[in-house]
Amino acid sequence: MKKTTKRLGGTNDGHVLGERTFAAITAVEGISLSPESRKRLSSMKKRKLTNEEQRTEVIRAYIEAKTR
């Protein structure tokens, strides 16, 4: 059974990848998550954040990392 995600409203056209799809792409590309990123993703999943909330949290984490 294929699970799809629909976006509600908004002007930004795009597609949100599912967790398994993202994992498959990163495996092919040879990309691996840092322990900090794994912890953040696990936390977001437990808190059941919306796609927009997850996006905001990831962007905030990378902005903070760049300013260090």
KOLTOR-527715 format. One record per atom (N, C-alpha, C, O, CB): residue in one letter; chain; atom name; x, y, z. Coordinates in pm, 1 decimal, m for minus. Glycine has a CB too. Layout:
N
NODE;dotor;tivex;vexza;px;py;pz
NODE;A;A;CA;X;Y;Z
...
! end
This chain:
68
NODE;dotor;tivex;vexza;px;py;pz
NODE;M;A;N;84.5;m117.4;0.0
NODE;M;A;CA;0.0;0.0;0.0
NODE;M;A;C;89.1;123.8;0.0
NODE;M;A;O;175.4;139.2;86.5
NODE;M;A;CB;m96.2;m0.2;121.9
NODE;K;A;N;68.1;209.4;m95.1
NODE;K;A;CA;148.7;329.9;m108.3
NODE;K;A;C;83.6;443.8;m31.5
NODE;K;A;O;m35.1;471.5;m48.6
NODE;K;A;CB;167.0;367.8;m256.6
NODE;K;A;N;161.0;508.7;52.1
NODE;K;A;CA;110.4;621.1;130.1
NODE;K;A;C;157.5;750.4;65.4
NODE;K;A;O;276.7;768.0;40.3
NODE;K;A;CB;157.3;612.7;278.3
NODE;T;A;N;64.9;839.9;38.8
NODE;T;A;CA;101.1;967.6;m19.5
NODE;T;A;C;68.4;1078.5;78.5
NODE;T;A;O;m17.8;1064.1;165.1
NODE;T;A;CB;28.7;989.8;m153.2
NODE;T;A;N;137.7;1187.4;63.3
NODE;T;A;CA;115.7;1303.4;148.4
NODE;T;A;C;61.8;1416.2;61.8
NODE;T;A;O;121.8;1451.3;m39.8
NODE;T;A;CB;246.7;1346.2;221.6
NODE;K;A;N;m51.0;1472.9;102.0
NODE;K;A;CA;m106.7;1585.7;29.1
NODE;K;A;C;m79.7;1712.0;107.4
NODE;K;A;O;m84.2;1713.2;230.4
NODE;K;A;CB;m258.0;1567.6;4.2
NODE;R;A;N;m51.6;1818.3;34.6
NODE;R;A;CA;m28.0;1947.9;97.4
NODE;R;A;C;m157.0;2026.5;94.6
NODE;R;A;O;m232.2;2021.9;m2.8
NODE;R;A;CB;86.2;2025.8;26.2
NODE;L;A;N;m181.5;2097.2;199.8
NODE;L;A;CA;m300.2;2180.1;207.4
NODE;L;A;C;m261.8;2325.0;184.2
NODE;L;A;O;m184.3;2382.6;260.6
NODE;L;A;CB;m370.7;2163.2;343.1
NODE;G;A;N;m316.1;2383.8;78.4
NODE;G;A;CA;m293.6;2525.2;51.6
NODE;G;A;C;m148.1;2559.2;29.1
NODE;G;A;O;m66.3;2473.4;m3.9
NODE;G;A;CB;m346.1;2606.9;164.0
NODE;G;A;N;m117.7;2686.2;47.5
NODE;G;A;CA;19.3;2731.8;30.9
NODE;G;A;C;52.6;2761.0;m113.9
NODE;G;A;O;m10.6;2708.6;m205.7
NODE;G;A;CB;114.8;2629.4;85.4
NODE;T;A;N;151.0;2843.7;m132.9
NODE;T;A;CA;189.9;2881.9;m268.6
NODE;T;A;C;315.1;2809.7;m314.2
NODE;T;A;O;350.8;2817.6;m431.7
NODE;T;A;CB;211.6;3031.2;m276.8
NODE;N;A;N;382.3;2740.0;m225.1
NODE;N;A;CA;507.4;2673.4;m258.2
NODE;N;A;C;478.0;2533.7;m311.8
NODE;N;A;O;441.2;2444.3;m235.6
NODE;N;A;CB;600.5;2666.4;m134.5
NODE;D;A;N;493.9;2514.6;m442.1
NODE;D;A;CA;473.9;2382.5;m499.5
NODE;D;A;C;593.6;2296.7;m465.9
NODE;D;A;O;707.6;2342.6;m473.1
NODE;D;A;CB;452.5;2389.9;m652.5
NODE;G;A;N;568.7;2173.8;m429.7
NODE;G;A;CA;677.5;2084.3;m396.5
NODE;G;A;C;623.3;1949.9;m355.2
NODE;G;A;O;502.3;1927.2;m355.9
NODE;G;A;CB;764.2;2142.8;m286.5
NODE;H;A;N;712.9;1861.4;m319.4
NODE;H;A;CA;674.7;1726.4;m279.9
NODE;H;A;C;752.5;1690.1;m154.7
NODE;H;A;O;872.9;1714.3;m146.4
NODE;H;A;CB;701.2;1623.6;m394.5
NODE;V;A;N;684.7;1633.0;m58.7
NODE;V;A;CA;749.3;1590.4;64.8
NODE;V;A;C;778.3;1441.8;53.4
NODE;V;A;O;687.9;1361.6;29.9
NODE;V;A;CB;660.4;1621.3;189.9
NODE;L;A;N;904.6;1405.5;70.0
NODE;L;A;CA;942.8;1265.1;62.1
NODE;L;A;C;910.2;1194.0;192.6
NODE;L;A;O;921.5;1251.2;301.0
NODE;L;A;CB;1092.2;1251.5;29.5
NODE;G;A;N;870.2;1069.8;180.1
NODE;G;A;CA;848.2;987.1;297.3
NODE;G;A;C;982.0;941.0;353.3
NODE;G;A;O;1085.6;951.4;287.8
NODE;G;A;CB;758.9;866.5;263.1
NODE;E;A;N;977.4;890.7;473.8
NODE;E;A;CA;1100.4;849.0;543.5
NODE;E;A;C;1173.8;738.7;467.7
NODE;E;A;O;1295.9;744.4;453.6
NODE;E;A;CB;1067.2;800.8;685.4
NODE;R;A;N;1100.8;638.2;418.7
NODE;R;A;CA;1166.1;527.6;347.4
NODE;R;A;C;1224.6;573.1;213.8
NODE;R;A;O;1333.1;530.0;174.8
NODE;R;A;CB;1066.5;413.5;324.2
NODE;T;A;N;1152.8;659.0;145.2
NODE;T;A;CA;1202.7;710.8;17.2
NODE;T;A;C;1330.2;791.2;38.5
NODE;T;A;O;1427.6;775.2;m35.1
NODE;T;A;CB;1095.7;798.0;m52.1
NODE;F;A;N;1329.1;877.8;139.6
NODE;F;A;CA;1446.9;958.3;169.6
NODE;F;A;C;1564.9;868.9;206.4
NODE;F;A;O;1677.3;893.6;162.8
NODE;F;A;CB;1417.1;1057.0;283.5
NODE;A;A;N;1540.1;765.5;286.1
NODE;A;A;CA;1647.8;673.6;325.8
NODE;A;A;C;1706.6;602.9;204.2
NODE;A;A;O;1828.2;585.1;195.6
NODE;A;A;CB;1595.7;569.7;427.2
NODE;A;A;N;1621.7;562.5;110.3
NODE;A;A;CA;1669.2;494.1;m9.8
NODE;A;A;C;1754.9;586.8;m95.6
NODE;A;A;O;1859.4;546.0;m146.3
NODE;A;A;CB;1550.6;441.4;m91.6
NODE;I;A;N;1711.3;710.1;m111.5
NODE;I;A;CA;1787.3;806.3;m191.9
NODE;I;A;C;1922.2;835.2;m127.2
NODE;I;A;O;2024.3;837.2;m196.0
NODE;I;A;CB;1707.7;937.1;m209.8
NODE;T;A;N;1924.1;857.5;2.8
NODE;T;A;CA;2050.7;888.4;69.5
NODE;T;A;C;2145.7;769.5;65.8
NODE;T;A;O;2267.2;787.8;58.8
NODE;T;A;CB;2025.6;930.5;214.1
NODE;A;A;N;2091.8;647.6;70.4
NODE;A;A;CA;2177.8;529.2;62.3
NODE;A;A;C;2245.7;522.2;m73.8
NODE;A;A;O;2364.7;491.5;m82.2
NODE;A;A;CB;2096.5;400.7;88.1
NODE;V;A;N;2171.9;550.1;m179.4
NODE;V;A;CA;2228.2;548.4;m314.8
NODE;V;A;C;2333.0;658.1;m330.6
NODE;V;A;O;2436.4;636.9;m393.8
NODE;V;A;CB;2116.9;565.5;m420.2
NODE;E;A;N;2306.5;773.6;m274.1
NODE;E;A;CA;2397.8;887.5;m283.7
NODE;E;A;C;2517.4;875.7;m189.5
NODE;E;A;O;2612.5;953.1;m200.4
NODE;E;A;CB;2323.0;1015.5;m254.4
NODE;G;A;N;2513.6;780.3;m97.9
NODE;G;A;CA;2623.8;763.0;m2.9
NODE;G;A;C;2622.6;865.5;108.4
NODE;G;A;O;2726.6;894.3;167.6
NODE;G;A;CB;2755.0;770.0;m74.8
NODE;I;A;N;2505.6;921.0;137.8
NODE;I;A;CA;2492.1;1022.4;242.8
NODE;I;A;C;2444.2;953.8;370.2
NODE;I;A;O;2356.4;867.6;365.8
NODE;I;A;CB;2393.1;1136.3;199.9
NODE;S;A;N;2501.5;991.9;482.5
NODE;S;A;CA;2453.1;937.4;609.9
NODE;S;A;C;2427.6;1052.3;707.0
NODE;S;A;O;2494.2;1155.8;702.0
NODE;S;A;CB;2555.6;835.7;670.5
NODE;L;A;N;2331.3;1032.3;793.9
NODE;L;A;CA;2296.3;1134.6;891.0
NODE;L;A;C;2392.8;1132.9;1008.9
NODE;L;A;O;2441.6;1027.5;1049.8
NODE;L;A;CB;2153.0;1115.1;939.7
NODE;S;A;N;2418.7;1250.0;1061.7
NODE;S;A;CA;2500.5;1259.7;1181.9
NODE;S;A;C;2417.7;1210.9;1300.1
NODE;S;A;O;2294.9;1207.8;1292.1
NODE;S;A;CB;2550.9;1405.9;1204.8
NODE;P;A;N;2482.9;1172.9;1409.3
NODE;P;A;CA;2407.6;1133.0;1529.1
NODE;P;A;C;2311.0;1242.6;1575.4
NODE;P;A;O;2200.7;1213.2;1621.5
NODE;P;A;CB;2504.3;1098.1;1642.6
NODE;E;A;N;2352.6;1367.5;1563.0
NODE;E;A;CA;2266.1;1479.5;1601.6
NODE;E;A;C;2141.1;1485.1;1514.0
NODE;E;A;O;2031.2;1508.6;1564.1
NODE;E;A;CB;2343.0;1612.4;1592.3
NODE;S;A;N;2157.4;1463.8;1383.7
NODE;S;A;CA;2043.4;1465.1;1292.0
NODE;S;A;C;1949.7;1348.4;1319.5
NODE;S;A;O;1827.6;1364.1;1316.3
NODE;S;A;CB;2091.7;1460.5;1146.8
NODE;R;A;N;2006.5;1231.4;1346.5
NODE;R;A;CA;1923.1;1115.1;1379.2
NODE;R;A;C;1839.8;1141.4;1504.8
NODE;R;A;O;1722.0;1106.1;1511.2
NODE;R;A;CB;2010.9;989.6;1399.1
NODE;K;A;N;1902.5;1203.5;1603.5
NODE;K;A;CA;1833.1;1235.2;1728.6
NODE;K;A;C;1719.6;1334.7;1701.7
NODE;K;A;O;1609.4;1319.0;1754.2
NODE;K;A;CB;1932.5;1292.9;1833.4
NODE;R;A;N;1746.9;1436.5;1620.2
NODE;R;A;CA;1646.0;1536.4;1587.1
NODE;R;A;C;1528.5;1472.4;1513.5
NODE;R;A;O;1413.3;1500.5;1546.5
NODE;R;A;CB;1707.4;1648.4;1502.1
NODE;L;A;N;1554.8;1387.5;1415.3
NODE;L;A;CA;1448.2;1321.7;1339.4
NODE;L;A;C;1364.6;1230.9;1428.6
NODE;L;A;O;1242.2;1226.8;1416.6
NODE;L;A;CB;1507.1;1241.1;1223.7
NODE;S;A;N;1430.6;1158.5;1517.6
NODE;S;A;CA;1358.8;1072.4;1611.5
NODE;S;A;C;1266.9;1154.1;1701.5
NODE;S;A;O;1152.5;1116.0;1726.4
NODE;S;A;CB;1457.5;992.0;1696.4
NODE;S;A;N;1317.8;1265.3;1749.3
NODE;S;A;CA;1239.6;1354.0;1835.8
NODE;S;A;C;1118.4;1410.0;1760.5
NODE;S;A;O;1008.2;1415.0;1815.3
NODE;S;A;CB;1327.8;1469.4;1888.5
NODE;M;A;N;1138.5;1451.7;1636.2
NODE;M;A;CA;1028.5;1507.9;1557.8
NODE;M;A;C;920.5;1402.5;1533.5
NODE;M;A;O;801.2;1432.5;1536.5
NODE;M;A;CB;1080.5;1562.9;1423.5
NODE;K;A;N;964.0;1278.8;1509.4
NODE;K;A;CA;868.7;1170.8;1484.5
NODE;K;A;C;786.0;1142.9;1610.7
NODE;K;A;O;664.6;1124.0;1602.7
NODE;K;A;CB;942.9;1042.4;1438.6
NODE;K;A;N;851.2;1140.4;1725.4
NODE;K;A;CA;780.7;1115.9;1851.6
NODE;K;A;C;680.9;1225.9;1883.7
NODE;K;A;O;573.9;1200.1;1938.8
NODE;K;A;CB;880.0;1102.7;1965.4
NODE;R;A;N;717.6;1350.8;1848.2
NODE;R;A;CA;630.0;1465.1;1876.8
NODE;R;A;C;521.8;1483.1;1771.7
NODE;R;A;O;434.1;1568.3;1786.1
NODE;R;A;CB;711.8;1591.9;1886.9
NODE;K;A;N;527.8;1402.0;1664.7
NODE;K;A;CA;427.9;1404.3;1557.6
NODE;K;A;C;408.7;1544.4;1499.9
NODE;K;A;O;296.9;1594.8;1488.9
NODE;K;A;CB;294.8;1351.5;1609.2
NODE;L;A;N;521.4;1605.3;1463.6
NODE;L;A;CA;516.9;1738.8;1404.6
NODE;L;A;C;460.5;1733.0;1262.6
NODE;L;A;O;473.8;1632.2;1193.3
NODE;L;A;CB;657.3;1802.1;1403.8
NODE;T;A;N;398.0;1841.4;1221.2
NODE;T;A;CA;350.1;1851.0;1083.9
NODE;T;A;C;471.9;1866.8;991.6
NODE;T;A;O;582.9;1892.4;1038.2
NODE;T;A;CB;249.5;1971.1;1067.0
NODE;N;A;N;450.1;1851.6;862.1
NODE;N;A;CA;558.8;1869.1;765.4
NODE;N;A;C;619.4;2008.0;777.6
NODE;N;A;O;741.5;2023.5;774.8
NODE;N;A;CB;508.4;1845.8;622.0
NODE;E;A;N;534.8;2108.4;791.2
NODE;E;A;CA;583.2;2246.7;802.4
NODE;E;A;C;664.2;2265.7;930.9
NODE;E;A;O;767.2;2333.2;929.2
NODE;E;A;CB;464.7;2345.9;799.3
NODE;E;A;N;619.4;2207.8;1041.1
NODE;E;A;CA;693.2;2218.9;1167.6
NODE;E;A;C;828.2;2148.2;1158.0
NODE;E;A;O;928.2;2197.3;1210.2
NODE;E;A;CB;610.7;2159.8;1283.8
NODE;Q;A;N;830.9;2033.1;1091.3
NODE;Q;A;CA;957.1;1961.1;1072.3
NODE;Q;A;C;1053.2;2043.5;987.2
NODE;Q;A;O;1170.9;2057.1;1020.8
NODE;Q;A;CB;932.1;1823.7;1006.7
NODE;R;A;N;1003.2;2097.7;878.4
NODE;R;A;CA;1085.8;2179.3;789.0
NODE;R;A;C;1145.7;2297.3;864.7
NODE;R;A;O;1264.5;2326.9;852.1
NODE;R;A;CB;1002.9;2229.4;668.9
NODE;T;A;N;1061.3;2364.5;943.8
NODE;T;A;CA;1107.2;2479.6;1021.9
NODE;T;A;C;1216.2;2439.4;1120.9
NODE;T;A;O;1315.3;2510.8;1136.7
NODE;T;A;CB;989.7;2543.4;1096.6
NODE;E;A;N;1198.3;2326.6;1186.8
NODE;E;A;CA;1296.9;2281.5;1284.8
NODE;E;A;C;1430.5;2245.4;1219.6
NODE;E;A;O;1536.5;2277.1;1273.4
NODE;E;A;CB;1242.8;2161.5;1361.4
NODE;V;A;N;1425.5;2179.9;1105.1
NODE;V;A;CA;1549.5;2143.3;1035.1
NODE;V;A;C;1621.4;2268.2;986.2
NODE;V;A;O;1743.1;2279.6;1000.9
NODE;V;A;CB;1519.7;2048.8;916.1
NODE;I;A;N;1547.5;2361.4;928.4
NODE;I;A;CA;1608.7;2486.4;881.3
NODE;I;A;C;1672.9;2560.4;997.5
NODE;I;A;O;1785.1;2609.8;985.5
NODE;I;A;CB;1503.8;2576.6;812.1
NODE;R;A;N;1602.6;2568.4;1109.8
NODE;R;A;CA;1656.3;2636.4;1228.5
NODE;R;A;C;1786.2;2569.5;1275.2
NODE;R;A;O;1881.5;2638.0;1312.5
NODE;R;A;CB;1551.7;2635.9;1343.1
NODE;A;A;N;1789.8;2437.5;1273.2
NODE;A;A;CA;1909.5;2364.4;1316.7
NODE;A;A;C;2028.8;2397.2;1226.3
NODE;A;A;O;2140.4;2414.2;1275.5
NODE;A;A;CB;1882.9;2211.9;1316.6
NODE;Y;A;N;2006.5;2406.2;1095.1
NODE;Y;A;CA;2116.3;2435.1;1004.0
NODE;Y;A;C;2159.3;2581.4;1010.1
NODE;Y;A;O;2277.2;2612.4;992.8
NODE;Y;A;CB;2076.8;2399.2;862.6
NODE;I;A;N;2065.4;2670.0;1034.3
NODE;I;A;CA;2102.5;2810.0;1051.6
NODE;I;A;C;2188.2;2827.2;1176.8
NODE;I;A;O;2288.3;2898.9;1175.0
NODE;I;A;CB;1976.7;2898.7;1060.0
NODE;E;A;N;2148.3;2760.9;1285.4
NODE;E;A;CA;2226.5;2765.9;1408.7
NODE;E;A;C;2365.5;2707.4;1389.7
NODE;E;A;O;2463.1;2759.3;1443.9
NODE;E;A;CB;2154.3;2691.8;1519.8
NODE;A;A;N;2374.8;2599.2;1312.6
NODE;A;A;CA;2504.4;2535.2;1288.4
NODE;A;A;C;2595.7;2626.9;1207.4
NODE;A;A;O;2716.5;2629.0;1230.8
NODE;A;A;CB;2485.4;2401.0;1215.2
NODE;K;A;N;2540.3;2702.6;1112.5
NODE;K;A;CA;2621.2;2792.7;1030.4
NODE;K;A;C;2673.4;2911.2;1109.3
NODE;K;A;O;2778.8;2965.4;1075.8
NODE;K;A;CB;2540.8;2841.9;912.6
NODE;T;A;N;2602.5;2952.9;1213.1
NODE;T;A;CA;2642.8;3069.5;1289.7
NODE;T;A;C;2741.4;3035.5;1401.5
NODE;T;A;O;2787.9;3125.2;1471.9
NODE;T;A;CB;2521.2;3136.4;1347.7
NODE;R;A;N;2772.7;2910.7;1418.1
NODE;R;A;CA;2867.5;2869.8;1523.1
NODE;R;A;C;3009.1;2892.6;1480.0
NODE;R;A;O;3102.0;2863.9;1555.6
NODE;R;A;CB;2848.5;2723.9;1559.7
! end
